[in-house]
Amino acid sequence: MKLKHLYIEEHESIQVSDNRVIDSVHTKLFRKADKSEVIEFTKFVNYLKTLTGKNGKPLKPNTMLTYSNAVIRFIDYLHEADIKFQFDQADLHYVSRVINNYPYYLSKNDNLIEDALLNTLREKMDGYKPNLGNNAVNLHAVGVDHFLKFSEREAKAFHTRFARENGFSLNDFNYQPAFAEVWNNNKVSQAEKLHWQNNTLLGGIIGANNYSGLSERVLKRLQSEDAEIRSYCEMTQEQIRDLLSLPSLSKRERLLYALIHATGLRISEALMLQFSHIDFTNRLIYMKKIDFRGLTLIEKQSCKSEKGRSTKDDIVHLFGDAEEVFWLALEDYLGSSEFCSNFSHDFIFVFQKGSRKGRPLLLVNQARRNKRSLSNIEKKYKLALNKIGVSYIYGFHLARHTLINYLLNEYPTIEEMEDGSQRIKFGLEVQIVKKLIGHESLNSTLRYIKIDEDKVKDEHAKARILARIGNLSHETTALIEQKLYHEEQAKKINLKLTQIENFSAEANNV
């Protein structure tokens, strides 16, 4: 994060939050000009730890990191506007104008509002301000809202104490940021006046009309933008074969990549695979409860904190070309020197070097700036994808997207017809995919559904044909509908045959 007026000091720490092991940092913010600490930010970070989400649980560390990052940028912006929480008698209109314009300042669209002050601040902060879309701006606004509402609470509490200690009636100014009663009172020293203002201005200026109840939103929100449809966030079965056949892969990498592509497991779930989960005879995987034998406290907490699956009998289904590769790679890996477990535990994936050699390859959750990737194993996965020409990389979750798309659109099944005949059908119902992939909510599965523009055009063409045959006999209409169906299935079968032929040719060349 590039800042103009501030710098960050961080100290690494390991902590447990809501039964989650978090690799995080303690953060403090300082001014470059005089090296003084921005105390307001430190108080705010501590305040975030007391908040709870809609589910009543404490905020997740990555959520707190997002909010604190937004507030750091906001404070840097205030410093450029010469609002540094230290004032002589302040121009309240100016402060209010600067704060209320902040969402427009962040936006990459510089024509949302015409304001000379805002344009000046944009120019001065060129190279330091982010250029965000509306949705990202609104996310920043949530974090800044928390900061402003926290400042308001602090201001209200200090204001009440100050008024009582100095004999003011709270009803005289009712927490309005009109400082005349204080500044014109000869009984209050100049130092006390400045201290009063420094502790009430930032919260008071926003909370002036919000005393009776803190509103949910303080800053304005920009119009939401439609999220980009990641229809390209998937791989073909041919690309998966190319990935798993890369000669540069280690045995552990080939096994891991085959597992996530065959099962759609989250990377954290895949790494928790144990010997007790595998039925080697029948080639089945059951993600049962974790065997904690031989684990340290942090390793146990890491296992307990990860998301789980909800599938019948805890079975993990394997699909596609990656299934066969997985079983071959498993045998190859376990018989090699790469499997260097110290056998004090039941995990299959282990660290291969360093001080943790032989220990379970469990990933600790990270909540730190500039270190958001899982670890070295994800970097290697992305490099492998690059080698096969996959540029739309979103990390290991790409495998989950790919499998769900395959099950929804390409997985072949035999459908029984009313007349007793059978026909090939491609794609499963979304409710079935939900059960196979282990989602607890159908909405989770629906998020993965992508719009296929070619399919929309085909459906539109079929609808037009069917609309034109409304006056035909029932038998003729049924035959035309059957013809359209078989033409669609024939396209998919031809595609599958081409893939099989290509795969056979590659195997013969090897």
VENPEKA-V214769 format. One line per field, one symbol per residue. ss: DSSP state (~ for helix, > for strand, _ for the rest). burial: # if it has 16 or more other C-alpha atoms within 10 Angstrom, else .. Layout:
ss = ???
burial = ???
//
This chain:
ss = _____>>>>>>>>>>>>__>>>>>>>>>>>>_____>_~~~~~~~~~~___>_____>__~~~~~~~~~~~~~~~~~~~~___________~~~~~~~~~_~~~~~>________~~~~~~~~~_______>_~~~~~~~~~~~~~~~~~~~~~~~~~~~~~~~~____~~~~______~~~~______~~~~~~~~~~~~~~~~~~_____________________________~~~~~~~~______~~~~~~~~~~~~~___~~~~___>~~~>>____>>>__________~~~~~~~~~______~~~>>_____~~~~~~~~~~~~~____________>__>_________>____>>>________~~~~~~~~~~~~_________~~~~~~~~~~~~~__>>>>>_____>>>>>___~~~~~~~~____~~~~~______~~~~~~~~~~~~~~~~_____~~~~~~~~~~~~~~~~~~~~~~~~~~~~~~~~~~~~_
burial = ..#####............######.#####.....##.##..##..#.........#####.################.#.###......#..#..##.#######..........##.##..#..###########.#################.##..##...........###.#..##.........##.#############.##......##.##..........###.#..#####....#.########################.###......####.##...#..#########.####...#########.###.##.###...####...########.....###########.....#......##.##....#..#..#################............####.#..#######.....#..##.......................................#..##.................
//
